[in-house]
Amino acid sequence: MFGLGIQELLIILVIALVLFGPGKLPQIGSGLGKAIRDFKKGLSGDAAEGDSQAGDGAKKDSSKELPR
């Protein structure tokens, strides 16, 4: 996991406990998890949305006739 061992993860956890306190850690963890989920959803949604819009635009443009 990113080259971090158990000792390094425990040190990070202790530092986070000292900085934020035990009451804030669940809120920070849930907020971080939600942000990661939204980011992944946004990446997958934008890619699929962009492909479908490009396909729709190409279909619409080809059906239009140019004015003379």
C-alpha positions as CSV (number, residue, x, y, z in Angstrom):
1,M,0.0,0.0,0.0
2,F,2.1,2.9,-1.3
3,G,5.2,1.4,0.4
4,L,3.8,2.1,3.8
5,G,4.2,-0.5,6.5
6,I,2.3,-1.0,9.7
7,Q,4.6,1.2,11.7
8,E,4.3,4.1,9.3
9,L,0.5,3.9,9.3
10,L,0.4,3.8,13.1
11,I,2.6,6.9,13.3
12,I,0.2,8.7,10.8
13,L,-2.8,7.7,12.9
14,V,-1.2,8.9,16.1
15,I,-0.4,12.3,14.5
16,A,-3.9,12.6,13.2
17,L,-5.3,11.8,16.6
18,V,-3.1,14.5,18.2
19,L,-4.0,17.1,15.5
20,F,-7.7,16.5,15.1
21,G,-8.8,14.6,18.3
22,P,-10.8,11.5,18.4
23,G,-14.2,13.2,17.9
24,K,-13.2,14.7,14.5
25,L,-11.6,11.6,12.9
26,P,-14.8,9.9,11.9
27,Q,-16.1,13.1,10.3
28,I,-12.8,13.6,8.4
29,G,-12.8,9.9,7.3
30,S,-16.3,10.0,6.0
31,G,-15.8,13.3,4.2
32,L,-12.6,11.9,2.6
33,G,-14.4,8.8,1.5
34,K,-17.3,10.7,0.0
35,A,-14.9,13.0,-1.8
36,I,-13.1,10.0,-3.4
37,R,-16.4,8.4,-4.4
38,D,-17.7,11.6,-6.0
39,F,-14.4,12.1,-7.8
40,K,-14.5,8.5,-9.2
41,K,-18.1,8.9,-10.1
42,G,-17.4,12.2,-11.8
43,L,-14.5,10.7,-13.8
44,S,-16.6,7.8,-15.1
45,G,-19.7,10.0,-15.6
46,D,-17.8,12.6,-17.6
47,A,-16.2,10.1,-19.9
48,A,-19.5,8.3,-20.7
49,E,-21.3,11.6,-21.0
50,G,-18.7,13.0,-23.4
51,D,-18.8,10.0,-25.6
52,S,-22.6,10.0,-25.9
53,Q,-22.7,13.8,-26.5
54,A,-20.1,13.5,-29.3
55,G,-22.1,10.7,-30.9
56,D,-25.4,12.6,-30.7
57,G,-23.8,15.8,-32.0
58,A,-22.4,13.9,-35.0
59,K,-25.8,12.4,-35.8
60,K,-27.5,15.8,-35.5
61,D,-25.0,17.5,-37.6
62,S,-25.1,15.0,-40.4
63,S,-28.9,15.2,-40.6
64,K,-28.9,19.0,-41.1
65,E,-28.9,20.4,-44.5
66,L,-26.9,23.4,-45.4
67,P,-28.9,26.5,-46.5
68,R,-28.3,27.6,-50.1
